[in-house]
Amino acid sequence: MSFDIPLGTIPSLIQDVPHLKESATHTLSYASSMSSFSFQNIRAIVEDFLWNFQFLAFSVLVIGLLAATNLTTRISYKVMSSNRERVKTPPTVPYTIPFIGHALSFGLDPTSFFMGLNIWLRHQQTFCLKVMGTDLYFVNGRDNLSQIWKYRGASITSPGVPAFFIDRVFGMAKSAVKAYELDDSGTTALPDSRSNVAPHNRLDHLTHVGFAKLLSGDGLAGLYRRWAEDFATRLKNLHIGEDWVEDADIMEYWANPLVSALNKALAGPLLEAIDPEFTRNFLKFLPYVPPLMKGLPRWWIPEGYRLRTRLTKTVQQWQGIARACFKESDIDSDGDADRWWGCKAFREREAFLSRVDNWDHAAVASSDFGLLWGANQNVHWAAVWTVVEVFKDESILARVREELQDANFESNFDIDKLLSLPLLNSVYAEVMRLRVEVQHVLYSKHEVIRINEWIFPKQRIVIVPAGPAHLDEDFWNSRDGKHPVDTFWADRFLVYPNDPFSGPSKKKLTTLDVGDKCEMGEDRGRPKYKEIGIASSFIPYGYIYVPKKYANSKMVGSRIGERTCPGRFFARREIIAFCATIINDYDVELLTSEKSFKNGSTFYGLGTMRPLKRIPFRVRKRRIV
């Protein structure tokens, strides 16, 4: 029997049977929705696939590019570091990101970056880093450093360094910064023969001579005297009595009177008279220097920009008052200090800086603010480090106090006496070795620099870091590991006449028992402080190499070593005088169980490093039992 139903009758059948009609309606609606859903879903799947494919292709391309960059730079490094030619360019350390290179690691955590890099490099002492498309060359090793300081290049200058700082950190107008960038005349009295810089635009030479006069020449004695007198007054104003006074940060506690005293010794009393909060704001500004160097915008660090504007304004107001009020009769009998400009150095700076092309009073204020920063950035924290290192060890404290007592020390004015005390000077030097990481920058505009077998291209930055030299285990004496180079040892710079294993440089202890006996016994004789013969490993300020025949000639400044820090003589005096005064007159107790304080990385490369963590302490007038 056949049950075929003509197709044309189906609609009428559905109409005649209500439940079939309802079911059919749902079926047709579902079919229609399924058709629509299927089309949209397929389209979404296709689009999603295409996007994922593009993303996957892009990811593969990026990963391939990074891998290729890493591979090619590794091969290049291997080839260049294996080069046995007599003259060669330092190899570039491998990197992964094109153009950016090592910028992220170098900028975010330089301490960890260089520690890891030194381990990876092993014995490769000269190398190149790629930072945002720029080649930065680094030079380490005693053999290289002993030659680089003696290098007599015709034009070893570093105009980019002051231009960089004065622009980014101190906010000088671009038109004024140009004078720094164009000055390729050098520091010598006679400009480089290839330079076309006008005499009044020779900023490198004029500022260098001014610094030298102030900090290591005729102005040194007066500067130290003014600082010592004012610091003694501020120390009394702390009202430290017989009872303990506690503070959460030993560095910050002492920084305020130290900074105030030095700024007044340099610039006179007007800065704090105009703005009583000048020193406090100055100290607040210091941690913003590294981010300003990195070029962080105003919206990122608004407080840093606000402090800079306020401090620069105060400096400009001080200079405006000094221009209006100063008379020659205001100069003290010593021919240096006056109540308006502060000292001769600032009077002379006003005279030559005001003649520089495109410089106005605002530009001079930015430059002099930079000078105040440079004078204060490192010395005070190094001074406090000496106190921390001495007071954390009762045996060292007792020895330093005994040395001061034997010398009849009474006042920090007697600096010549303090500079002759061997243990105190060894403490100072060990702090500078352990706590200072400065990167000396060299640059040659007109010619390549050759150091031993290494060639450094012209117009490229060459950096000489102090850290690797200061922690060189192959050079520094550790008494066969008893005093590791990364720890404080007060006697490291002392030479005992009856102890052949003493002194700063490494000794081969053929008989350890003899060495230990000499160190612990009382038969070593009176020690002498030694800094001679370690110039290529001890460079907290740089290094000077000037042969006697050039000592008083116009050629002084033609060697790289002449760019050493001109403030080294004053810094040593302040550090030693502060240390002696606090040790002699006060009791200090560090309120922490730590004995080996780690350096923080905030100021890495800028000089004296701060502690990684705050060091709480308490202080009182010394009780002599």
LUMVODO-847927 format. One record per residue (C-alpha): residue number from 1; z, y, x. Coordinates in pm, whole numbers. Example, Ala and Ser with C-alpha at 12.3 -4.5 7.8 and 13.67 -1.06 7.14 Angstrom:
{pt 1 {780 -450 1230}}
{pt 2 {714 -106 1367}}
! end
This chain:
{pt 1 {0 0 0}}
{pt 2 {-84 339 129}}
{pt 3 {164 628 125}}
{pt 4 {-69 891 266}}
{pt 5 {-5 1240 129}}
{pt 6 {-275 1503 151}}
{pt 7 {-166 1786 381}}
{pt 8 {-255 2046 127}}
{pt 9 {6 1915 -117}}
{pt 10 {306 1953 117}}
{pt 11 {382 2317 37}}
{pt 12 {387 2246 -336}}
{pt 13 {612 1948 -285}}
{pt 14 {857 2158 -96}}
{pt 15 {855 2416 -368}}
{pt 16 {923 2146 -629}}
{pt 17 {1218 1991 -437}}
{pt 18 {1488 2256 -371}}
{pt 19 {1676 2072 -91}}
{pt 20 {1348 2005 89}}
{pt 21 {1261 2372 59}}
{pt 22 {1593 2477 219}}
{pt 23 {1563 2216 494}}
{pt 24 {1209 2313 571}}
{pt 25 {1302 2678 591}}
{pt 26 {1573 2602 847}}
{pt 27 {1336 2380 1040}}
{pt 28 {1061 2638 1057}}
{pt 29 {1312 2910 1155}}
{pt 30 {1459 2690 1428}}
{pt 31 {1113 2603 1554}}
{pt 32 {1020 2970 1561}}
{pt 33 {1344 3066 1744}}
{pt 34 {1302 2781 1986}}
{pt 35 {952 2896 2061}}
{pt 36 {1076 3251 2124}}
{pt 37 {1376 3130 2328}}
{pt 38 {1163 2902 2538}}
{pt 39 {920 3181 2622}}
{pt 40 {1194 3431 2714}}
{pt 41 {1389 3174 2909}}
{pt 42 {1086 3065 3105}}
{pt 43 {1002 3427 3182}}
{pt 44 {1359 3493 3300}}
{pt 45 {1353 3181 3512}}
{pt 46 {1025 3285 3670}}
{pt 47 {1147 3640 3737}}
{pt 48 {1476 3510 3875}}
{pt 49 {1289 3268 4096}}
{pt 50 {1060 3540 4225}}
{pt 51 {1359 3770 4301}}
{pt 52 {1549 3489 4469}}
{pt 53 {1241 3399 4664}}
{pt 54 {1201 3759 4780}}
{pt 55 {1569 3776 4870}}
{pt 56 {1546 3442 5048}}
{pt 57 {1236 3552 5234}}
{pt 58 {1405 3880 5331}}
{pt 59 {1718 3695 5442}}
{pt 60 {1513 3454 5649}}
{pt 61 {1326 3748 5801}}
{pt 62 {1651 3931 5885}}
{pt 63 {1818 3621 6026}}
{pt 64 {1506 3548 6224}}
{pt 65 {1498 3902 6358}}
{pt 66 {1867 3889 6456}}
{pt 67 {1826 3547 6615}}
{pt 68 {1516 3657 6800}}
{pt 69 {1692 3972 6924}}
{pt 70 {1990 3772 7042}}
{pt 71 {1770 3512 7210}}
{pt 72 {1542 3760 7386}}
{pt 73 {1831 3976 7507}}
{pt 74 {2013 3667 7635}}
{pt 75 {1705 3555 7824}}
{pt 76 {1658 3907 7958}}
{pt 77 {2022 3923 8068}}
{pt 78 {1995 3584 8239}}
{pt 79 {1681 3684 8425}}
{pt 80 {1811 4028 8529}}
{pt 81 {2155 3904 8634}}
{pt 82 {1990 3634 8847}}
{pt 83 {1765 3886 9017}}
{pt 84 {1809 3869 9395}}
{pt 85 {1606 4178 9477}}
{pt 86 {1766 4434 9705}}
{pt 87 {1718 4712 9450}}
{pt 88 {1753 4644 9077}}
{pt 89 {1862 4783 8743}}
{pt 90 {2185 4653 8587}}
{pt 91 {2128 4386 8319}}
{pt 92 {2174 4467 7952}}
{pt 93 {2447 4267 7781}}
{pt 94 {2298 4053 7498}}
{pt 95 {2323 4189 7147}}
{pt 96 {2213 4081 6800}}
{pt 97 {2135 4389 6589}}
{pt 98 {1826 4585 6701}}
{pt 99 {1883 4954 6781}}
{pt 100 {2251 4941 6680}}
{pt 101 {2325 4702 6965}}
{pt 102 {2693 4703 7061}}
{pt 103 {2780 5017 6863}}
{pt 104 {2993 4848 6595}}
{pt 105 {3213 4644 6831}}
{pt 106 {3229 4925 7085}}
{pt 107 {3324 5185 6826}}
{pt 108 {3559 4993 6598}}
{pt 109 {3783 4817 6851}}
{pt 110 {3689 4909 7209}}
{pt 111 {3998 4747 7361}}
{pt 112 {3925 4401 7222}}
{pt 113 {3554 4447 7283}}
{pt 114 {3593 4517 7654}}
{pt 115 {3860 4251 7702}}
{pt 116 {3625 3991 7559}}
{pt 117 {3329 4137 7743}}
{pt 118 {3503 4122 8081}}
{pt 119 {3584 3754 8023}}
{pt 120 {3226 3678 7924}}
{pt 121 {3074 3877 8210}}
{pt 122 {3300 3715 8470}}
{pt 123 {3178 3854 8803}}
{pt 124 {2902 4080 8667}}
{pt 125 {3053 4417 8761}}
{pt 126 {2761 4642 8670}}
{pt 127 {2592 4620 8332}}
{pt 128 {2430 4810 8047}}
{pt 129 {2529 4837 7681}}
{pt 130 {2288 4931 7404}}
{pt 131 {2452 5176 7162}}
{pt 132 {2241 5321 6882}}
{pt 133 {1928 5297 7090}}
{pt 134 {2092 5457 7394}}
{pt 135 {2156 5283 7726}}
{pt 136 {2512 5320 7857}}
{pt 137 {2562 5193 8212}}
{pt 138 {2902 5072 8333}}
{pt 139 {3012 5038 8695}}
{pt 140 {3306 4826 8810}}
{pt 141 {3414 4668 9137}}
{pt 142 {3570 4812 9452}}
{pt 143 {3249 4791 9654}}
{pt 144 {3059 4989 9394}}
{pt 145 {3334 5242 9332}}
{pt 146 {3388 5307 9702}}
{pt 147 {3022 5407 9723}}
{pt 148 {2983 5590 9397}}
{pt 149 {3254 5843 9479}}
{pt 150 {3083 5920 9809}}
{pt 151 {2739 5949 9656}}
{pt 152 {2575 6275 9754}}
{pt 153 {2324 6322 9479}}
{pt 154 {2150 6656 9469}}
{pt 155 {2232 6700 9103}}
{pt 156 {2513 6484 8970}}
{pt 157 {2607 6659 8650}}
{pt 158 {2737 6562 8310}}
{pt 159 {2630 6843 8071}}
{pt 160 {2615 6606 7778}}
{pt 161 {2988 6531 7794}}
{pt 162 {3124 6884 7737}}
{pt 163 {2842 6953 7491}}
{pt 164 {2934 6640 7296}}
{pt 165 {3305 6725 7284}}
{pt 166 {3271 7094 7213}}
{pt 167 {3028 7022 6932}}
{pt 168 {3181 6724 6754}}
{pt 169 {3550 6768 6828}}
{pt 170 {3595 7145 6845}}
{pt 171 {3320 7257 6609}}
{pt 172 {3134 7507 6826}}
{pt 173 {2815 7651 6673}}
{pt 174 {2497 7464 6770}}
{pt 175 {2341 7776 6918}}
{pt 176 {2635 7814 7155}}
{pt 177 {2647 7444 7247}}
{pt 178 {2292 7479 7375}}
{pt 179 {2423 7657 7686}}
{pt 180 {2611 7341 7786}}
{pt 181 {2308 7121 7722}}
{pt 182 {2075 7338 7931}}
{pt 183 {2306 7377 8230}}
{pt 184 {2179 7146 8503}}
{pt 185 {2288 7368 8792}}
{pt 186 {2584 7154 8903}}
{pt 187 {2937 7248 9008}}
{pt 188 {2861 7381 9356}}
{pt 189 {2854 7749 9444}}
{pt 190 {2485 7712 9520}}
{pt 191 {2294 7586 9214}}
{pt 192 {2057 7293 9228}}
{pt 193 {1720 7411 9357}}
{pt 194 {1542 7261 9057}}
{pt 195 {1758 7444 8803}}
{pt 196 {1641 7758 8627}}
{pt 197 {1977 7840 8468}}
{pt 198 {2078 8203 8500}}
{pt 199 {2398 8270 8700}}
{pt 200 {2591 8387 8392}}
{pt 201 {2501 8063 8209}}
{pt 202 {2630 7827 8482}}
{pt 203 {2908 7689 8262}}
{pt 204 {2953 7374 8469}}
{pt 205 {3027 7565 8789}}
{pt 206 {3222 7852 8634}}
{pt 207 {3456 7635 8428}}
{pt 208 {3504 7386 8713}}
{pt 209 {3609 7661 8954}}
{pt 210 {3840 7809 8692}}
{pt 211 {4011 7476 8629}}
{pt 212 {4051 7417 9001}}
{pt 213 {4216 7755 9058}}
{pt 214 {4454 7713 8766}}
{pt 215 {4557 7351 8807}}
{pt 216 {4524 7276 9176}}
{pt 217 {4488 7607 9354}}
{pt 218 {4666 7942 9358}}
{pt 219 {4774 7912 8996}}
{pt 220 {4952 7576 9028}}
{pt 221 {5290 7703 9149}}
{pt 222 {5316 7969 8880}}
{pt 223 {5201 7733 8606}}
{pt 224 {5460 7472 8702}}
{pt 225 {5738 7732 8727}}
{pt 226 {5659 7874 8382}}
{pt 227 {5642 7527 8230}}
{pt 228 {5969 7414 8391}}
{pt 229 {6157 7724 8276}}
{pt 230 {6033 7704 7919}}
{pt 231 {6080 7329 7890}}
{pt 232 {6440 7361 8014}}
{pt 233 {6503 7612 7735}}
{pt 234 {6343 7393 7469}}
{pt 235 {6539 7094 7595}}
{pt 236 {6864 7283 7538}}
{pt 237 {6745 7381 7191}}
{pt 238 {6729 7013 7094}}
{pt 239 {7112 7028 7092}}
{pt 240 {7159 6680 7233}}
{pt 241 {7533 6635 7267}}
{pt 242 {7790 6366 7332}}
{pt 243 {7701 6174 7015}}
{pt 244 {7390 5963 6979}}
{pt 245 {7085 6123 6820}}
{pt 246 {6837 5872 6673}}
{pt 247 {6464 5908 6613}}
{pt 248 {6194 5669 6495}}
{pt 249 {5941 5758 6766}}
{pt 250 {6031 5841 7125}}
{pt 251 {5678 5967 7198}}
{pt 252 {5672 6214 6910}}
{pt 253 {6028 6332 6977}}
{pt 254 {5955 6452 7329}}
{pt 255 {5593 6557 7267}}
{pt 256 {5687 6868 7070}}
{pt 257 {5885 7048 7343}}
{pt 258 {5644 6930 7614}}
{pt 259 {5334 7058 7433}}
{pt 260 {5500 7385 7335}}
{pt 261 {5614 7451 7690}}
{pt 262 {5273 7383 7845}}
{pt 263 {5080 7588 7588}}
{pt 264 {5311 7882 7649}}
{pt 265 {5279 7844 8027}}
{pt 266 {4901 7847 7989}}
{pt 267 {4834 8090 7704}}
{pt 268 {5154 8289 7667}}
{pt 269 {5377 8326 7358}}
{pt 270 {5122 8451 7102}}
{pt 271 {5000 8116 6969}}
{pt 272 {5336 8023 6820}}
{pt 273 {5408 8386 6728}}
{pt 274 {5093 8395 6516}}
{pt 275 {5146 8048 6369}}
{pt 276 {5496 7896 6407}}
{pt 277 {5342 7561 6304}}
{pt 278 {5082 7568 6585}}
{pt 279 {5241 7294 6798}}
{pt 280 {5311 7072 6499}}
{pt 281 {4952 7107 6378}}
{pt 282 {4824 7058 6732}}
{pt 283 {5002 6722 6750}}
{pt 284 {4876 6626 6405}}
{pt 285 {4521 6703 6516}}
{pt 286 {4521 6475 6820}}
{pt 287 {4473 6142 6633}}
{pt 288 {4168 6292 6461}}
{pt 289 {3986 6343 6791}}
{pt 290 {3848 5984 6812}}
{pt 291 {3707 5985 6455}}
{pt 292 {3560 6332 6515}}
{pt 293 {3394 6195 6828}}
{pt 294 {3237 5923 6614}}
{pt 295 {3087 6189 6390}}
{pt 296 {3281 6107 6072}}
{pt 297 {3203 6367 5805}}
{pt 298 {3438 6619 5651}}
{pt 299 {3476 6426 5324}}
{pt 300 {3598 6123 5521}}
{pt 301 {3865 6303 5727}}
{pt 302 {3922 6636 5550}}
{pt 303 {4265 6683 5712}}
{pt 304 {4113 6659 6060}}
{pt 305 {3862 6932 5981}}
{pt 306 {4127 7146 5812}}
{pt 307 {4356 7125 6115}}
{pt 308 {4069 7206 6351}}
{pt 309 {3975 7515 6150}}
{pt 310 {4333 7639 6138}}
{pt 311 {4399 7581 6509}}
{pt 312 {4072 7742 6617}}
{pt 313 {4144 8041 6394}}
{pt 314 {4484 8084 6558}}
{pt 315 {4326 8068 6905}}
{pt 316 {4070 8330 6802}}
{pt 317 {4342 8556 6662}}
{pt 318 {4538 8523 6987}}
{pt 319 {4233 8620 7190}}
{pt 320 {4156 8914 6962}}
{pt 321 {4507 9053 7013}}
{pt 322 {4481 8994 7389}}
{pt 323 {4148 9181 7410}}
{pt 324 {4295 9475 7224}}
{pt 325 {4633 9497 7397}}
{pt 326 {4599 9372 7755}}
{pt 327 {4634 9620 8042}}
{pt 328 {4631 9549 8414}}
{pt 329 {4990 9673 8433}}
{pt 330 {5094 9379 8213}}
{pt 331 {5033 9131 8496}}
{pt 332 {5351 8992 8651}}
{pt 333 {5441 9044 9013}}
{pt 334 {5299 8705 9101}}
{pt 335 {4953 8833 9008}}
{pt 336 {4903 8552 8760}}
{pt 337 {5098 8557 8433}}
{pt 338 {5084 8818 8158}}
{pt 339 {5220 8827 7805}}
{pt 340 {4882 8856 7632}}
{pt 341 {4640 8613 7795}}
{pt 342 {4911 8395 7945}}
{pt 343 {4763 8354 8291}}
{pt 344 {4483 8468 8521}}
{pt 345 {4267 8168 8438}}
{pt 346 {4227 8274 8074}}
{pt 347 {4157 8634 8175}}
{pt 348 {3880 8514 8403}}
{pt 349 {3744 8276 8140}}
{pt 350 {3722 8565 7895}}
{pt 351 {3523 8762 8151}}
{pt 352 {3255 8499 8221}}
{pt 353 {3243 8317 7886}}
{pt 354 {3178 8640 7697}}
{pt 355 {2857 8683 7900}}
{pt 356 {2709 8340 7820}}
{pt 357 {2394 8357 7606}}
{pt 358 {2453 8313 7231}}
{pt 359 {2830 8302 7271}}
{pt 360 {3051 8510 7044}}
{pt 361 {3428 8524 7005}}
{pt 362 {3425 8212 6789}}
{pt 363 {3247 8015 7062}}
{pt 364 {3499 8132 7324}}
{pt 365 {3784 8026 7093}}
{pt 366 {3634 7679 7050}}
{pt 367 {3598 7644 7426}}
{pt 368 {3954 7756 7497}}
{pt 369 {4089 7531 7222}}
{pt 370 {3913 7250 7410}}
{pt 371 {4089 7355 7731}}
{pt 372 {4430 7342 7561}}
{pt 373 {4348 6998 7423}}
{pt 374 {4241 6871 7766}}
{pt 375 {4556 7006 7930}}
{pt 376 {4783 6838 7673}}
{pt 377 {4599 6520 7579}}
{pt 378 {4739 6286 7844}}
{pt 379 {5015 6423 8064}}
{pt 380 {5304 6434 7815}}
{pt 381 {5265 6078 7693}}
{pt 382 {5247 5951 8050}}
{pt 383 {5573 6138 8114}}
{pt 384 {5745 5968 7821}}
{pt 385 {5610 5628 7930}}
{pt 386 {5803 5667 8259}}
{pt 387 {6126 5713 8063}}
{pt 388 {6049 5410 7846}}
{pt 389 {5979 5188 8147}}
{pt 390 {6291 5296 8335}}
{pt 391 {6540 5281 8049}}
{pt 392 {6424 4939 7929}}
{pt 393 {6547 4788 8259}}
{pt 394 {6905 4867 8361}}
{pt 395 {6847 4762 8722}}
{pt 396 {6558 5009 8763}}
{pt 397 {6760 5279 8587}}
{pt 398 {7051 5230 8827}}
{pt 399 {6819 5245 9130}}
{pt 400 {6641 5564 9016}}
{pt 401 {6973 5734 8940}}
{pt 402 {7103 5634 9281}}
{pt 403 {6789 5778 9443}}
{pt 404 {6836 6107 9256}}
{pt 405 {7202 6121 9352}}
{pt 406 {7127 6059 9719}}
{pt 407 {6875 6344 9707}}
{pt 408 {7132 6577 9546}}
{pt 409 {6896 6639 9256}}
{pt 410 {7018 6915 9026}}
{pt 411 {6714 7081 8871}}
{pt 412 {6349 7006 8796}}
{pt 413 {6262 7330 8975}}
{pt 414 {6303 7152 9308}}
{pt 415 {5974 6968 9267}}
{pt 416 {5912 6927 9640}}
{pt 417 {6227 6717 9666}}
{pt 418 {6124 6502 9372}}
{pt 419 {5776 6444 9513}}
{pt 420 {5935 6295 9824}}
{pt 421 {6135 6024 9642}}
{pt 422 {5957 5689 9687}}
{pt 423 {6091 5490 9389}}
{pt 424 {6041 5775 9142}}
{pt 425 {5684 5822 9263}}
{pt 426 {5618 5449 9244}}
{pt 427 {5736 5451 8880}}
{pt 428 {5496 5739 8813}}
{pt 429 {5202 5563 8979}}
{pt 430 {5269 5232 8804}}
{pt 431 {5270 5406 8466}}
{pt 432 {4938 5571 8550}}
{pt 433 {4794 5235 8653}}
{pt 434 {4917 5047 8348}}
{pt 435 {4895 5309 8072}}
{pt 436 {4582 5510 8156}}
{pt 437 {4235 5403 8045}}
{pt 438 {3993 5683 8114}}
{pt 439 {3617 5652 8141}}
{pt 440 {3464 5882 8401}}
{pt 441 {3115 5990 8298}}
{pt 442 {2832 6065 8542}}
{pt 443 {2480 6186 8475}}
{pt 444 {2180 6288 8684}}
{pt 445 {1905 6491 8525}}
{pt 446 {1655 6509 8809}}
{pt 447 {1679 6184 9003}}
{pt 448 {1793 5824 8987}}
{pt 449 {2133 5727 9123}}
{pt 450 {2150 5441 9370}}
{pt 451 {2481 5266 9434}}
{pt 452 {2452 4972 9673}}
{pt 453 {2177 4753 9524}}
{pt 454 {2194 4914 9180}}
{pt 455 {1956 5175 9044}}
{pt 456 {2060 5390 8748}}
{pt 457 {1775 5576 8576}}
{pt 458 {1789 5952 8561}}
{pt 459 {1902 6116 8238}}
{pt 460 {2114 5816 8151}}
{pt 461 {2493 5804 8113}}
{pt 462 {2685 5612 8379}}
{pt 463 {3048 5527 8297}}
{pt 464 {3317 5429 8545}}
{pt 465 {3612 5283 8346}}
{pt 466 {3958 5286 8499}}
{pt 467 {4090 4981 8313}}
{pt 468 {3912 4701 8504}}
{pt 469 {4005 4863 8835}}
{pt 470 {4369 4906 8734}}
{pt 471 {4400 4542 8626}}
{pt 472 {4203 4383 8908}}
{pt 473 {4393 4065 8996}}
{pt 474 {4191 4027 9315}}
{pt 475 {4325 4355 9452}}
{pt 476 {4673 4437 9318}}
{pt 477 {4983 4282 9466}}
{pt 478 {5167 4061 9217}}
{pt 479 {5374 3866 9469}}
{pt 480 {5180 3553 9389}}
{pt 481 {5199 3607 9013}}
{pt 482 {5567 3698 8993}}
{pt 483 {5472 4048 8875}}
{pt 484 {5141 4011 8682}}
{pt 485 {4904 4306 8695}}
{pt 486 {4930 4364 8320}}
{pt 487 {5306 4420 8340}}
{pt 488 {5519 4705 8475}}
{pt 489 {5661 4658 8825}}
{pt 490 {5848 4961 8958}}
{pt 491 {5807 4855 9324}}
{pt 492 {5432 4793 9318}}
{pt 493 {5352 5111 9514}}
{pt 494 {5636 5076 9767}}
{pt 495 {5598 4956 10123}}
{pt 496 {5915 4820 10286}}
{pt 497 {5912 4816 10667}}
{pt 498 {6079 4474 10685}}
{pt 499 {5880 4316 10403}}
{pt 500 {5523 4225 10502}}
{pt 501 {5447 4122 10144}}
{pt 502 {5526 4463 9992}}
{pt 503 {5279 4735 9903}}
{pt 504 {5022 4787 9627}}
{pt 505 {4741 4567 9757}}
{pt 506 {4737 4189 9725}}
{pt 507 {4908 3984 9994}}
{pt 508 {4864 3618 10079}}
{pt 509 {5212 3473 10064}}
{pt 510 {5193 3195 10317}}
{pt 511 {5566 3135 10280}}
{pt 512 {5691 3215 9934}}
{pt 513 {6054 3168 10031}}
{pt 514 {6022 3446 10288}}
{pt 515 {5861 3676 10033}}
{pt 516 {6130 3615 9775}}
{pt 517 {6403 3660 10033}}
{pt 518 {6258 3993 10141}}
{pt 519 {6228 4112 9782}}
{pt 520 {6579 4019 9676}}
{pt 521 {6763 4101 9995}}
{pt 522 {6889 4429 10134}}
{pt 523 {6718 4407 10470}}
{pt 524 {6381 4548 10375}}
{pt 525 {6457 4895 10504}}
{pt 526 {6388 5232 10339}}
{pt 527 {6065 5209 10141}}
{pt 528 {5774 5447 10152}}
{pt 529 {5552 5537 9862}}
{pt 530 {5192 5438 9933}}
{pt 531 {4879 5561 9761}}
{pt 532 {4648 5556 10063}}
{pt 533 {4379 5291 10079}}
{pt 534 {4368 5216 9707}}
{pt 535 {4132 5492 9592}}
{pt 536 {3868 5253 9457}}
{pt 537 {4123 5062 9250}}
{pt 538 {4354 5343 9139}}
{pt 539 {4151 5602 8949}}
{pt 540 {4359 5754 8666}}
{pt 541 {4214 6095 8757}}
{pt 542 {3895 5991 8930}}
{pt 543 {3854 6007 9304}}
{pt 544 {3795 6280 9560}}
{pt 545 {3594 6225 9872}}
{pt 546 {3534 6542 10072}}
{pt 547 {3484 6512 10448}}
{pt 548 {3680 6763 10652}}
{pt 549 {3366 6939 10772}}
{pt 550 {3288 7031 10408}}
{pt 551 {3643 7112 10303}}
{pt 552 {3597 7491 10302}}
{pt 553 {3224 7516 10259}}
{pt 554 {2992 7585 9969}}
{pt 555 {2901 7217 9973}}
{pt 556 {3233 7124 9813}}
{pt 557 {3146 6981 9476}}
{pt 558 {2828 6807 9589}}
{pt 559 {2989 6467 9571}}
{pt 560 {3071 6277 9254}}
{pt 561 {3439 6261 9346}}
{pt 562 {3465 6635 9304}}
{pt 563 {3460 6577 8930}}
{pt 564 {3804 6425 8941}}
{pt 565 {4059 6570 8701}}
{pt 566 {4166 6913 8834}}
{pt 567 {4497 6880 8650}}
{pt 568 {4620 6587 8857}}
{pt 569 {4856 6796 9071}}
{pt 570 {5025 6961 8775}}
{pt 571 {5034 6631 8581}}
{pt 572 {5217 6456 8861}}
{pt 573 {5471 6736 8882}}
{pt 574 {5541 6741 8510}}
{pt 575 {5566 6363 8478}}
{pt 576 {5803 6324 8772}}
{pt 577 {6015 6627 8680}}
{pt 578 {6050 6516 8317}}
{pt 579 {6138 6162 8419}}
{pt 580 {6398 6279 8670}}
{pt 581 {6555 6525 8427}}
{pt 582 {6593 6278 8140}}
{pt 583 {6720 5999 8367}}
{pt 584 {6966 6227 8544}}
{pt 585 {7104 6415 8244}}
{pt 586 {7077 6180 7945}}
{pt 587 {7143 5829 7823}}
{pt 588 {6853 5674 7633}}
{pt 589 {6864 5347 7442}}
{pt 590 {6549 5186 7305}}
{pt 591 {6624 5047 6959}}
{pt 592 {6390 4752 6981}}
{pt 593 {6402 4402 7119}}
{pt 594 {6059 4441 7278}}
{pt 595 {6046 4454 7655}}
{pt 596 {5672 4460 7712}}
{pt 597 {5512 4732 7504}}
{pt 598 {5142 4693 7427}}
{pt 599 {4897 4980 7440}}
{pt 600 {4729 5095 7121}}
{pt 601 {4353 5138 7110}}
{pt 602 {4330 5476 6932}}
{pt 603 {4290 5679 7251}}
{pt 604 {4109 5412 7452}}
{pt 605 {3883 5573 7711}}
{pt 606 {4037 5919 7669}}
{pt 607 {4324 5879 7915}}
{pt 608 {4688 5793 7846}}
{pt 609 {4718 5532 7574}}
{pt 610 {4995 5545 7314}}
{pt 611 {5212 5246 7226}}
{pt 612 {5067 5005 6972}}
{pt 613 {5383 5048 6764}}
{pt 614 {5636 5329 6741}}
{pt 615 {5932 5290 6974}}
{pt 616 {6259 5390 6801}}
{pt 617 {6536 5518 7027}}
{pt 618 {6853 5717 7053}}
{pt 619 {6965 5974 7310}}
{pt 620 {7284 6155 7415}}
{pt 621 {7416 6352 7708}}
{pt 622 {7479 6120 8000}}
{pt 623 {7825 5973 8030}}
{pt 624 {7911 5914 8394}}
{pt 625 {8159 5628 8417}}
! end
